[in-house]
Amino acid sequence: MHFIVGGAFQGKRKWVCKHYGIRERKDIIWYNGYEGTYGEPDESISERIVVFEGLEAAIRRLPDLGYWGQLFWRWQEWERQCPGRTVVWIGTDITQGIVPIEQEDRLWRDVTGWCYQRLAEFCDRVDRIWCGLAERIK
């Protein structure tokens, strides 16, 4: 699995599209966490690349570290079952800066940070995007 993290509007989506040649590919599923929920791994999925964008937004709707750890594990298993499969996670870093005043916002920030740590453990590769440039950190 591959985790891409960086600040808002730093070119994460554009970098992923270029890196994986997504404009030319037909074998991709793209889940948008800003607009809806993520899908579950399923053996009937024929696409070779699955991208999860807006991870921080999806976590906000369900701030449960246990749930996310299980989902990361299930997608990792799906990826490993067939050579050539790739699961890509894209998350905006909301864990730095001023600590939110509202308890609900603090919980979201904390759980997002914990989820990102857990996801980084699962992933073979982690890149940080800043100004459209990738820095490989794992």
N, CA, C and O atoms as a GROMACS GRO file, in nm:
protein
  552
    1MET      N    1   0.085  -0.118   0.000
    1MET     CA    2   0.000   0.000   0.000
    1MET      C    3   0.089   0.123   0.000
    1MET      O    4   0.206   0.118   0.038
    2HIS      N    5   0.031   0.232  -0.043
    2HIS     CA    6   0.103   0.358  -0.058
    2HIS      C    7   0.020   0.468   0.008
    2HIS      O    8  -0.098   0.484  -0.022
    3PHE      N    9   0.083   0.545   0.097
    3PHE     CA   10   0.017   0.656   0.166
    3PHE      C   11   0.081   0.786   0.122
    3PHE      O   12   0.203   0.802   0.129
    4ILE      N   13  -0.003   0.878   0.076
    4ILE     CA   14   0.041   1.011   0.036
    4ILE      C   15  -0.022   1.109   0.132
    4ILE      O   16  -0.144   1.111   0.148
    5VAL      N   17   0.060   1.191   0.196
    5VAL     CA   18   0.012   1.287   0.294
    5VAL      C   19   0.074   1.423   0.263
    5VAL      O   20   0.184   1.431   0.207
    6GLY      N   21   0.005   1.528   0.300
    6GLY     CA   22   0.057   1.663   0.281
    6GLY      C   23  -0.050   1.764   0.316
    6GLY      O   24  -0.164   1.728   0.346
    7GLY      N   25  -0.013   1.889   0.312
    7GLY     CA   26  -0.106   1.996   0.344
    7GLY      C   27  -0.216   2.008   0.240
    7GLY      O   28  -0.209   1.948   0.132
    8ALA      N   29  -0.317   2.086   0.274
    8ALA     CA   30  -0.428   2.110   0.182
    8ALA      C   31  -0.377   2.183   0.057
    8ALA      O   32  -0.293   2.273   0.067
    9PHE      N   33  -0.428   2.144  -0.056
    9PHE     CA   34  -0.398   2.210  -0.184
    9PHE      C   35  -0.249   2.213  -0.217
    9PHE      O   36  -0.198   2.313  -0.268
   10GLN      N   37  -0.180   2.103  -0.186
   10GLN     CA   38  -0.037   2.094  -0.214
   10GLN      C   39  -0.005   2.006  -0.335
   10GLN      O   40   0.112   1.984  -0.367
   11GLY      N   41  -0.109   1.956  -0.403
   11GLY     CA   42  -0.087   1.879  -0.525
   11GLY      C   43  -0.084   1.729  -0.506
   11GLY      O   44  -0.028   1.658  -0.589
   12LYS      N   45  -0.144   1.678  -0.399
   12LYS     CA   46  -0.143   1.534  -0.372
   12LYS      C   47  -0.215   1.457  -0.483
   12LYS      O   48  -0.160   1.361  -0.538
   13ARG      N   49  -0.336   1.497  -0.516
   13ARG     CA   50  -0.415   1.427  -0.619
   13ARG      C   51  -0.342   1.432  -0.753
   13ARG      O   52  -0.332   1.330  -0.822
   14LYS      N   53  -0.293   1.546  -0.791
   14LYS     CA   54  -0.222   1.560  -0.918
   14LYS      C   55  -0.098   1.470  -0.922
   14LYS      O   56  -0.070   1.407  -1.024
   15TRP      N   57  -0.025   1.465  -0.810
   15TRP     CA   58   0.095   1.382  -0.804
   15TRP      C   59   0.058   1.235  -0.820
   15TRP      O   60   0.125   1.162  -0.893
   16VAL      N   61  -0.048   1.191  -0.752
   16VAL     CA   62  -0.090   1.051  -0.762
   16VAL      C   63  -0.130   1.018  -0.906
   16VAL      O   64  -0.091   0.914  -0.958
   17CYS      N   65  -0.205   1.105  -0.970
   17CYS     CA   66  -0.246   1.081  -1.109
   17CYS      C   67  -0.125   1.068  -1.200
   17CYS      O   68  -0.120   0.979  -1.286
   18LYS      N   69  -0.028   1.154  -1.181
   18LYS     CA   70   0.093   1.148  -1.265
   18LYS      C   71   0.176   1.024  -1.232
   18LYS      O   72   0.221   0.954  -1.322
   19HIS      N   73   0.196   0.998  -1.106
   19HIS     CA   74   0.281   0.886  -1.063
   19HIS      C   75   0.226   0.752  -1.112
   19HIS      O   76   0.302   0.665  -1.155
   20TYR      N   77   0.095   0.735  -1.106
   20TYR     CA   78   0.034   0.608  -1.145
   20TYR      C   79  -0.022   0.610  -1.288
   20TYR      O   80  -0.082   0.512  -1.332
   21GLY      N   81  -0.004   0.720  -1.361
   21GLY     CA   82  -0.053   0.728  -1.498
   21GLY      C   83  -0.203   0.709  -1.507
   21GLY      O   84  -0.252   0.642  -1.598
   22ILE      N   85  -0.274   0.768  -1.413
   22ILE     CA   86  -0.417   0.740  -1.399
   22ILE      C   87  -0.500   0.792  -1.516
   22ILE      O   88  -0.601   0.730  -1.549
   23ARG      N   89  -0.463   0.898  -1.578
   23ARG     CA   90  -0.542   0.950  -1.690
   23ARG      C   91  -0.552   0.849  -1.805
   23ARG      O   92  -0.651   0.844  -1.877
   24GLU      N   93  -0.447   0.768  -1.820
   24GLU     CA   94  -0.445   0.670  -1.928
   24GLU      C   95  -0.501   0.535  -1.885
   24GLU      O   96  -0.526   0.450  -1.970
   25ARG      N   97  -0.522   0.514  -1.758
   25ARG     CA   98  -0.560   0.383  -1.707
   25ARG      C   99  -0.712   0.369  -1.698
   25ARG      O  100  -0.784   0.466  -1.672
   26LYS      N  101  -0.757   0.250  -1.720
   26LYS     CA  102  -0.899   0.218  -1.705
   26LYS      C  103  -0.922   0.127  -1.584
   26LYS      O  104  -1.036   0.108  -1.541
   27ASP      N  105  -0.814   0.072  -1.530
   27ASP     CA  106  -0.826  -0.028  -1.423
   27ASP      C  107  -0.811   0.035  -1.284
   27ASP      O  108  -0.724  -0.004  -1.206
   28ILE      N  109  -0.897   0.135  -1.255
   28ILE     CA  110  -0.885   0.208  -1.129
   28ILE      C  111  -1.022   0.234  -1.068
   28ILE      O  112  -1.121   0.256  -1.138
   29ILE      N  113  -1.027   0.231  -0.936
   29ILE     CA  114  -1.142   0.276  -0.859
   29ILE      C  115  -1.093   0.393  -0.774
   29ILE      O  116  -0.989   0.382  -0.710
   30TRP      N  117  -1.166   0.503  -0.774
   30TRP     CA  118  -1.128   0.622  -0.698
   30TRP      C  119  -1.240   0.656  -0.601
   30TRP      O  120  -1.348   0.700  -0.642
   31TYR      N  121  -1.215   0.636  -0.471
   31TYR     CA  122  -1.311   0.671  -0.367
   31TYR      C  123  -1.279   0.811  -0.316
   31TYR      O  124  -1.164   0.845  -0.291
   32ASN      N  125  -1.383   0.892  -0.301
   32ASN     CA  126  -1.367   1.029  -0.254
   32ASN      C  127  -1.430   1.043  -0.116
   32ASN      O  128  -1.552   1.046  -0.102
   33GLY      N  129  -1.347   1.051  -0.014
   33GLY     CA  130  -1.394   1.063   0.124
   33GLY      C  131  -1.462   1.194   0.155
   33GLY      O  132  -1.529   1.206   0.258
   34TYR      N  133  -1.446   1.294   0.069
   34TYR     CA  134  -1.513   1.423   0.089
   34TYR      C  135  -1.661   1.414   0.051
   34TYR      O  136  -1.744   1.489   0.102
   35GLU      N  137  -1.692   1.320  -0.038
   35GLU     CA  138  -1.828   1.310  -0.090
   35GLU      C  139  -1.907   1.191  -0.039
   35GLU      O  140  -2.030   1.190  -0.046
   36GLY      N  141  -1.838   1.090   0.012
   36GLY     CA  142  -1.911   0.971   0.055
   36GLY      C  143  -1.823   0.875   0.131
   36GLY      O  144  -1.713   0.911   0.174
   37THR      N  145  -1.873   0.754   0.148
   37THR     CA  146  -1.800   0.654   0.224
   37THR      C  147  -1.709   0.573   0.132
   37THR      O  148  -1.723   0.576   0.010
   38TYR      N  149  -1.617   0.503   0.193
   38TYR     CA  150  -1.525   0.417   0.119
   38TYR      C  151  -1.584   0.279   0.102
   38TYR      O  152  -1.666   0.234   0.182
   39GLY      N  153  -1.543   0.211  -0.004
   39GLY     CA  154  -1.586   0.075  -0.026
   39GLY      C  155  -1.501  -0.024   0.051
   39GLY      O  156  -1.393   0.008   0.101
   40GLU      N  157  -1.552  -0.143   0.060
   40GLU     CA  158  -1.482  -0.253   0.127
   40GLU      C  159  -1.412  -0.339   0.022
   40GLU      O  160  -1.456  -0.345  -0.093
   41PRO      N  161  -1.303  -0.404   0.060
   41PRO     CA  162  -1.237  -0.494  -0.036
   41PRO      C  163  -1.328  -0.612  -0.071
   41PRO      O  164  -1.402  -0.663   0.013
   42ASP      N  165  -1.319  -0.652  -0.195
   42ASP     CA  166  -1.405  -0.758  -0.244
   42ASP      C  167  -1.332  -0.828  -0.358
   42ASP      O  168  -1.271  -0.762  -0.442
   43GLU      N  169  -1.338  -0.957  -0.360
   43GLU     CA  170  -1.270  -1.034  -0.465
   43GLU      C  171  -1.326  -1.008  -0.604
   43GLU      O  172  -1.261  -1.039  -0.704
   44SER      N  173  -1.446  -0.951  -0.612
   44SER     CA  174  -1.504  -0.923  -0.743
   44SER      C  175  -1.446  -0.796  -0.806
   44SER      O  176  -1.473  -0.768  -0.922
   45ILE      N  177  -1.367  -0.720  -0.731
   45ILE     CA  178  -1.305  -0.598  -0.785
   45ILE      C  179  -1.199  -0.639  -0.886
   45ILE      O  180  -1.102  -0.706  -0.852
   46SER      N  181  -1.218  -0.598  -1.009
   46SER     CA  182  -1.122  -0.634  -1.114
   46SER      C  183  -1.018  -0.525  -1.137
   46SER      O  184  -0.914  -0.551  -1.199
   47GLU      N  185  -1.043  -0.407  -1.089
   47GLU     CA  186  -0.948  -0.297  -1.108
   47GLU      C  187  -0.818  -0.327  -1.032
   47GLU      O  188  -0.820  -0.392  -0.928
   48ARG      N  189  -0.707  -0.279  -1.086
   48ARG     CA  190  -0.575  -0.307  -1.028
   48ARG      C  191  -0.532  -0.199  -0.928
   48ARG      O  192  -0.449  -0.225  -0.841
   49ILE      N  193  -0.588  -0.079  -0.939
   49ILE     CA  194  -0.552   0.030  -0.848
   49ILE      C  195  -0.678   0.080  -0.779
   49ILE      O  196  -0.779   0.105  -0.844
   50VAL      N  197  -0.671   0.095  -0.649
   50VAL     CA  198  -0.780   0.151  -0.570
   50VAL      C  199  -0.722   0.271  -0.496
   50VAL      O  200  -0.624   0.258  -0.423
   51VAL      N  201  -0.784   0.388  -0.515
   51VAL     CA  202  -0.738   0.511  -0.451
   51VAL      C  203  -0.844   0.560  -0.354
   51VAL      O  204  -0.962   0.564  -0.386
   52PHE      N  205  -0.799   0.596  -0.234
   52PHE     CA  206  -0.885   0.653  -0.132
   52PHE      C  207  -0.839   0.796  -0.107
   52PHE      O  208  -0.734   0.818  -0.046
   53GLU      N  209  -0.916   0.891  -0.152
   53GLU     CA  210  -0.884   1.033  -0.133
   53GLU      C  211  -0.968   1.087  -0.019
   53GLU      O  212  -1.077   1.036   0.009
   54GLY      N  213  -0.918   1.191   0.048
   54GLY     CA  214  -0.996   1.256   0.154
   54GLY      C  215  -1.006   1.173   0.279
   54GLY      O  216  -1.110   1.170   0.344
   55LEU      N  217  -0.897   1.106   0.315
   55LEU     CA  218  -0.899   1.019   0.432
   55LEU      C  219  -0.937   1.095   0.558
   55LEU      O  220  -1.011   1.042   0.641
   56GLU      N  221  -0.889   1.216   0.575
   56GLU     CA  222  -0.921   1.294   0.696
   56GLU      C  223  -1.070   1.323   0.706
   56GLU      O  224  -1.125   1.326   0.816
   57ALA      N  225  -1.137   1.344   0.592
   57ALA     CA  226  -1.282   1.369   0.592
   57ALA      C  227  -1.359   1.242   0.628
   57ALA      O  228  -1.457   1.247   0.702
   58ALA      N  229  -1.313   1.128   0.577
   58ALA     CA  230  -1.378   1.001   0.610
   58ALA      C  231  -1.361   0.970   0.758
   58ALA      O  232  -1.453   0.918   0.822
   59ILE      N  233  -1.244   0.999   0.813
   59ILE     CA  234  -1.220   0.976   0.956
   59ILE      C  235  -1.308   1.067   1.040
   59ILE      O  236  -1.355   1.026   1.146
   60ARG      N  237  -1.332   1.187   0.994
   60ARG     CA  238  -1.417   1.280   1.070
   60ARG      C  239  -1.557   1.222   1.089
   60ARG      O  240  -1.617   1.237   1.196
   61ARG      N  241  -1.611   1.155   0.985
   61ARG     CA  242  -1.744   1.096   0.996
   61ARG      C  243  -1.747   0.976   1.090
   61ARG      O  244  -1.850   0.946   1.150
   62LEU      N  245  -1.633   0.908   1.103
   62LEU     CA  246  -1.626   0.789   1.189
   62LEU      C  247  -1.490   0.788   1.260
   62LEU      O  248  -1.399   0.717   1.217
   63PRO      N  249  -1.476   0.864   1.368
   63PRO     CA  250  -1.346   0.874   1.437
   63PRO      C  251  -1.321   0.755   1.530
   63PRO      O  252  -1.317   0.771   1.652
   64ASP      N  253  -1.304   0.638   1.471
   64ASP     CA  254  -1.286   0.514   1.547
   64ASP      C  255  -1.158   0.446   1.499
   64ASP      O  256  -1.156   0.386   1.392
   65LEU      N  257  -1.052   0.455   1.578
   65LEU     CA  258  -0.923   0.400   1.540
   65LEU      C  259  -0.931   0.250   1.512
   65LEU      O  260  -0.865   0.201   1.421
   66GLY      N  261  -1.009   0.178   1.590
   66GLY     CA  262  -1.024   0.034   1.569
   66GLY      C  263  -1.082   0.002   1.433
   66GLY      O  264  -1.034  -0.088   1.363
   67TYR      N  265  -1.186   0.075   1.394
   67TYR     CA  266  -1.248   0.055   1.263
   67TYR      C  267  -1.146   0.078   1.152
   67TYR      O  268  -1.134  -0.004   1.060
   68TRP      N  269  -1.072   0.188   1.161
   68TRP     CA  270  -0.978   0.223   1.054
   68TRP      C  271  -0.863   0.124   1.048
   68TRP      O  272  -0.818   0.088   0.940
   69GLY      N  273  -0.815   0.080   1.163
   69GLY     CA  274  -0.710  -0.021   1.162
   69GLY      C  275  -0.753  -0.148   1.091
   69GLY      O  276  -0.677  -0.206   1.014
   70GLN      N  277  -0.877  -0.191   1.116
   70GLN     CA  278  -0.930  -0.309   1.049
   70GLN      C  279  -0.947  -0.286   0.899
   70GLN      O  280  -0.916  -0.374   0.819
   71LEU      N  281  -0.995  -0.168   0.860
   71LEU     CA  282  -1.012  -0.138   0.717
   71LEU      C  283  -0.877  -0.136   0.646
   71LEU      O  284  -0.864  -0.191   0.536
   72PHE      N  285  -0.776  -0.074   0.708
   72PHE     CA  286  -0.642  -0.072   0.648
   72PHE      C  287  -0.592  -0.216   0.629
   72PHE      O  288  -0.536  -0.250   0.525
   73TRP      N  289  -0.611  -0.297   0.731
   73TRP     CA  290  -0.564  -0.436   0.724
   73TRP      C  291  -0.636  -0.513   0.613
   73TRP      O  292  -0.572  -0.587   0.538
   74ARG      N  293  -0.769  -0.496   0.603
   74ARG     CA  294  -0.845  -0.568   0.499
   74ARG      C  295  -0.800  -0.528   0.359
   74ARG      O  296  -0.787  -0.613   0.271
   75TRP      N  297  -0.776  -0.399   0.338
   75TRP     CA  298  -0.730  -0.356   0.206
   75TRP      C  299  -0.587  -0.402   0.178
   75TRP      O  300  -0.551  -0.432   0.064
   76GLN      N  301  -0.506  -0.408   0.282
   76GLN     CA  302  -0.371  -0.460   0.264
   76GLN      C  303  -0.377  -0.607   0.220
   76GLN      O  304  -0.303  -0.649   0.131
   77GLU      N  305  -0.464  -0.684   0.283
   77GLU     CA  306  -0.481  -0.825   0.246
   77GLU      C  307  -0.532  -0.837   0.102
   77GLU      O  308  -0.485  -0.923   0.027
   78TRP      N  309  -0.627  -0.753   0.063
   78TRP     CA  310  -0.678  -0.755  -0.074
   78TRP      C  311  -0.565  -0.729  -0.173
   78TRP      O  312  -0.553  -0.796  -0.275
   79GLU      N  313  -0.481  -0.630  -0.141
   79GLU     CA  314  -0.370  -0.596  -0.229
   79GLU      C  315  -0.271  -0.713  -0.242
   79GLU      O  316  -0.222  -0.740  -0.352
   80ARG      N  317  -0.243  -0.780  -0.133
   80ARG     CA  318  -0.145  -0.889  -0.132
   80ARG      C  319  -0.195  -1.016  -0.200
   80ARG      O  320  -0.113  -1.100  -0.240
   81GLN      N  321  -0.324  -1.032  -0.215
   81GLN     CA  322  -0.380  -1.155  -0.272
   81GLN      C  323  -0.353  -1.171  -0.421
   81GLN      O  324  -0.362  -1.281  -0.475
   82CYS      N  325  -0.320  -1.061  -0.488
   82CYS     CA  326  -0.300  -1.068  -0.633
   82CYS      C  327  -0.187  -0.973  -0.673
   82CYS      O  328  -0.197  -0.853  -0.651
   83PRO      N  329  -0.080  -1.026  -0.732
   83PRO     CA  330   0.030  -0.939  -0.776
   83PRO      C  331  -0.021  -0.832  -0.874
   83PRO      O  332  -0.105  -0.859  -0.959
   84GLY      N  333   0.031  -0.713  -0.860
   84GLY     CA  334  -0.007  -0.603  -0.947
   84GLY      C  335  -0.114  -0.512  -0.891
   84GLY      O  336  -0.141  -0.406  -0.948
   85ARG      N  337  -0.176  -0.552  -0.781
   85ARG     CA  338  -0.275  -0.465  -0.717
   85ARG      C  339  -0.203  -0.358  -0.635
   85ARG      O  340  -0.098  -0.383  -0.576
   86THR      N  341  -0.263  -0.239  -0.633
   86THR     CA  342  -0.208  -0.129  -0.553
   86THR      C  343  -0.322  -0.055  -0.486
   86THR      O  344  -0.421  -0.020  -0.550
   87VAL      N  345  -0.306  -0.030  -0.357
   87VAL     CA  346  -0.402   0.051  -0.281
   87VAL      C  347  -0.329   0.179  -0.240
   87VAL      O  348  -0.222   0.175  -0.180
   88VAL      N  349  -0.390   0.293  -0.275
   88VAL     CA  350  -0.330   0.424  -0.249
   88VAL      C  351  -0.422   0.503  -0.157
   88VAL      O  352  -0.542   0.515  -0.183
   89TRP      N  353  -0.366   0.558  -0.050
   89TRP     CA  354  -0.441   0.640   0.045
   89TRP      C  355  -0.388   0.782   0.036
   89TRP      O  356  -0.267   0.804   0.038
   90ILE      N  357  -0.478   0.881   0.027
   90ILE     CA  358  -0.439   1.022   0.022
   90ILE      C  359  -0.505   1.093   0.140
   90ILE      O  360  -0.627   1.092   0.154
   91GLY      N  361  -0.422   1.155   0.224
   91GLY     CA  362  -0.476   1.226   0.340
   91GLY      C  363  -0.412   1.362   0.358
   91GLY      O  364  -0.292   1.379   0.340
   92THR      N  365  -0.494   1.458   0.394
   92THR     CA  366  -0.444   1.591   0.425
   92THR      C  367  -0.398   1.593   0.570
   92THR      O  368  -0.467   1.542   0.658
   93ASP      N  369  -0.282   1.652   0.594
   93ASP     CA  370  -0.228   1.660   0.729
   93ASP      C  371  -0.298   1.772   0.804
   93ASP      O  372  -0.277   1.890   0.776
   94ILE      N  373  -0.381   1.735   0.901
   94ILE     CA  374  -0.453   1.832   0.984
   94ILE      C  375  -0.400   1.830   1.128
   94ILE      O  376  -0.459   1.892   1.216
   95THR      N  377  -0.291   1.757   1.150
   95THR     CA  378  -0.245   1.732   1.286
   95THR      C  379  -0.144   1.833   1.338
   95THR      O  380  -0.099   1.821   1.452
   96GLN      N  381  -0.109   1.931   1.258
   96GLN     CA  382  -0.013   2.031   1.301
   96GLN      C  383  -0.085   2.165   1.320
   96GLN      O  384  -0.198   2.182   1.274
   97GLY      N  385  -0.020   2.256   1.385
   97GLY     CA  386  -0.078   2.389   1.403
   97GLY      C  387  -0.152   2.403   1.533
   97GLY      O  388  -0.123   2.334   1.631
   98ILE      N  389  -0.247   2.492   1.535
   98ILE     CA  390  -0.322   2.526   1.655
   98ILE      C  391  -0.417   2.412   1.693
   98ILE      O  392  -0.486   2.356   1.608
   99VAL      N  393  -0.418   2.379   1.822
   99VAL     CA  394  -0.508   2.276   1.872
   99VAL      C  395  -0.650   2.333   1.875
   99VAL      O  396  -0.670   2.440   1.932
  100PRO      N  397  -0.747   2.264   1.816
  100PRO     CA  398  -0.885   2.314   1.814
  100PRO      C  399  -0.944   2.330   1.954
  100PRO      O  400  -0.909   2.257   2.047
  101ILE      N  401  -1.032   2.426   1.969
  101ILE     CA  402  -1.097   2.453   2.098
  101ILE      C  403  -1.205   2.350   2.127
  101ILE      O  404  -1.215   2.300   2.239
  102GLU      N  405  -1.285   2.317   2.027
  102GLU     CA  406  -1.398   2.225   2.045
  102GLU      C  407  -1.348   2.082   2.065
  102GLU      O  408  -1.259   2.036   1.994
  103GLN      N  409  -1.406   2.013   2.162
  103GLN     CA  410  -1.366   1.876   2.192
  103GLN      C  411  -1.382   1.783   2.072
  103GLN      O  412  -1.296   1.699   2.047
  104GLU      N  413  -1.491   1.798   1.998
  104GLU     CA  414  -1.515   1.714   1.880
  104GLU      C  415  -1.405   1.734   1.775
  104GLU      O  416  -1.360   1.637   1.713
  105ASP      N  417  -1.362   1.858   1.756
  105ASP     CA  418  -1.256   1.887   1.660
  105ASP      C  419  -1.121   1.834   1.707
  105ASP      O  420  -1.041   1.787   1.626
  106ARG      N  421  -1.096   1.840   1.838
  106ARG     CA  422  -0.972   1.784   1.892
  106ARG      C  423  -0.970   1.632   1.875
  106ARG      O  424  -0.867   1.575   1.839
  107LEU      N  425  -1.085   1.568   1.900
  107LEU     CA  426  -1.093   1.423   1.882
  107LEU      C  427  -1.063   1.386   1.738
  107LEU      O  428  -0.987   1.293   1.712
  108TRP      N  429  -1.122   1.459   1.643
  108TRP     CA  430  -1.099   1.432   1.501
  108TRP      C  431  -0.950   1.446   1.468
  108TRP      O  432  -0.893   1.360   1.401
  109ARG      N  433  -0.888   1.552   1.514
  109ARG     CA  434  -0.746   1.577   1.490
  109ARG      C  435  -0.661   1.464   1.547
  109ARG      O  436  -0.571   1.414   1.481
  110ASP      N  437  -0.690   1.424   1.671
  110ASP     CA  438  -0.612   1.320   1.737
  110ASP      C  439  -0.629   1.185   1.668
  110ASP      O  440  -0.531   1.116   1.640
  111VAL      N  441  -0.754   1.147   1.640
  111VAL     CA  442  -0.779   1.018   1.576
  111VAL      C  443  -0.718   1.015   1.436
  111VAL      O  444  -0.665   0.912   1.393
  112THR      N  445  -0.724   1.126   1.365
  112THR     CA  446  -0.662   1.133   1.232
  112THR      C  447  -0.512   1.108   1.243
  112THR      O  448  -0.456   1.032   1.165
  113GLY      N  449  -0.447   1.171   1.338
  113GLY     CA  450  -0.304   1.149   1.358
  113GLY      C  451  -0.273   1.004   1.392
  113GLY      O  452  -0.177   0.947   1.339
  114TRP      N  453  -0.353   0.944   1.480
  114TRP     CA  454  -0.331   0.804   1.516
  114TRP      C  455  -0.356   0.712   1.397
  114TRP      O  456  -0.282   0.615   1.377
  115CYS      N  457  -0.459   0.742   1.319
  115CYS     CA  458  -0.488   0.661   1.200
  115CYS      C  459  -0.374   0.671   1.099
  115CYS      O  460  -0.335   0.571   1.039
  116TYR      N  461  -0.321   0.790   1.080
  116TYR     CA  462  -0.209   0.808   0.987
  116TYR      C  463  -0.088   0.729   1.033
  116TYR      O  464  -0.017   0.670   0.951
  117GLN      N  465  -0.063   0.727   1.164
  117GLN     CA  466   0.048   0.648   1.215
  117GLN      C  467   0.027   0.499   1.187
  117GLN      O  468   0.118   0.430   1.142
  118ARG      N  469  -0.093   0.451   1.213
  118ARG     CA  470  -0.126   0.311   1.189
  118ARG      C  471  -0.114   0.279   1.040
  118ARG      O  472  -0.056   0.177   1.003
  119LEU      N  473  -0.167   0.366   0.956
  119LEU     CA  474  -0.161   0.344   0.811
  119LEU      C  475  -0.017   0.340   0.762
  119LEU      O  476   0.018   0.256   0.679
  120ALA      N  477   0.067   0.428   0.813
  120ALA     CA  478   0.208   0.430   0.773
  120ALA      C  479   0.277   0.297   0.807
  120ALA      O  480   0.366   0.253   0.734
  121GLU      N  481   0.235   0.234   0.916
  121GLU     CA  482   0.290   0.102   0.951
  121GLU      C  483   0.251  -0.003   0.848
  121GLU      O  484   0.332  -0.089   0.814
  122PHE      N  485   0.128   0.004   0.798
  122PHE     CA  486   0.078  -0.093   0.700
  122PHE      C  487   0.141  -0.073   0.562
  122PHE      O  488   0.158  -0.170   0.488
  123CYS      N  489   0.174   0.049   0.529
  123CYS     CA  490   0.216   0.081   0.392
  123CYS      C  491   0.362   0.048   0.366
  123CYS      O  492   0.448   0.062   0.454
  124ASP      N  493   0.388   0.005   0.243
  124ASP     CA  494   0.525  -0.018   0.198
  124ASP      C  495   0.593   0.113   0.162
  124ASP      O  496   0.715   0.126   0.168
  125ARG      N  497   0.512   0.210   0.123
  125ARG     CA  498   0.568   0.339   0.080
  125ARG      C  499   0.482   0.452   0.136
  125ARG      O  500   0.359   0.444   0.137
  126VAL      N  501   0.550   0.559   0.181
  126VAL     CA  502   0.483   0.680   0.229
  126VAL      C  503   0.554   0.799   0.166
  126VAL      O  504   0.677   0.810   0.174
  127ASP      N  505   0.477   0.888   0.104
  127ASP     CA  506   0.531   1.010   0.045
  127ASP      C  507   0.462   1.131   0.105
  127ASP      O  508   0.341   1.130   0.129
  128ARG      N  509   0.539   1.235   0.128
  128ARG     CA  510   0.484   1.363   0.172
  128ARG      C  511   0.493   1.458   0.053
  128ARG      O  512   0.598   1.472  -0.009
  129ILE      N  513   0.381   1.524   0.022
  129ILE     CA  514   0.376   1.616  -0.092
  129ILE      C  515   0.372   1.757  -0.039
  129ILE      O  516   0.293   1.791   0.049
  130TRP      N  517   0.458   1.840  -0.094
  130TRP     CA  518   0.466   1.981  -0.058
  130TRP      C  519   0.494   2.057  -0.186
  130TRP      O  520   0.593   2.030  -0.254
  131CYS      N  521   0.410   2.152  -0.220
  131CYS     CA  522   0.425   2.232  -0.342
  131CYS      C  523   0.433   2.144  -0.466
  131CYS      O  524   0.504   2.176  -0.561
  132GLY      N  525   0.361   2.032  -0.465
  132GLY     CA  526   0.359   1.943  -0.579
  132GLY      C  527   0.478   1.850  -0.589
  132GLY      O  528   0.486   1.768  -0.681
  133LEU      N  529   0.571   1.861  -0.494
  133LEU     CA  530   0.691   1.777  -0.496
  133LEU      C  531   0.680   1.668  -0.391
  133LEU      O  532   0.633   1.692  -0.280
  134ALA      N  533   0.724   1.549  -0.426
  134ALA     CA  534   0.717   1.436  -0.334
  134ALA      C  535   0.848   1.418  -0.259
  134ALA      O  536   0.957   1.429  -0.316
  135GLU      N  537   0.834   1.391  -0.131
  135GLU     CA  538   0.948   1.353  -0.049
  135GLU      C  539   0.915   1.214   0.005
  135GLU      O  540   0.822   1.197   0.083
  136ARG      N  541   0.991   1.116  -0.038
  136ARG     CA  542   0.966   0.979   0.009
  136ARG      C  543   1.018   0.967   0.152
  136ARG      O  544   1.136   0.991   0.178
  137ILE      N  545   0.928   0.930   0.245
  137ILE     CA  546   0.970   0.918   0.384
  137ILE      C  547   0.969   0.772   0.432
  137ILE      O  548   1.014   0.743   0.542
  138LYS      N  549   0.919   0.683   0.350
  138LYS     CA  550   0.926   0.539   0.379
  138LYS      C  551   0.924   0.464   0.248
  138LYS      O  552   0.929   0.341   0.246
   0.00000   0.00000   0.00000
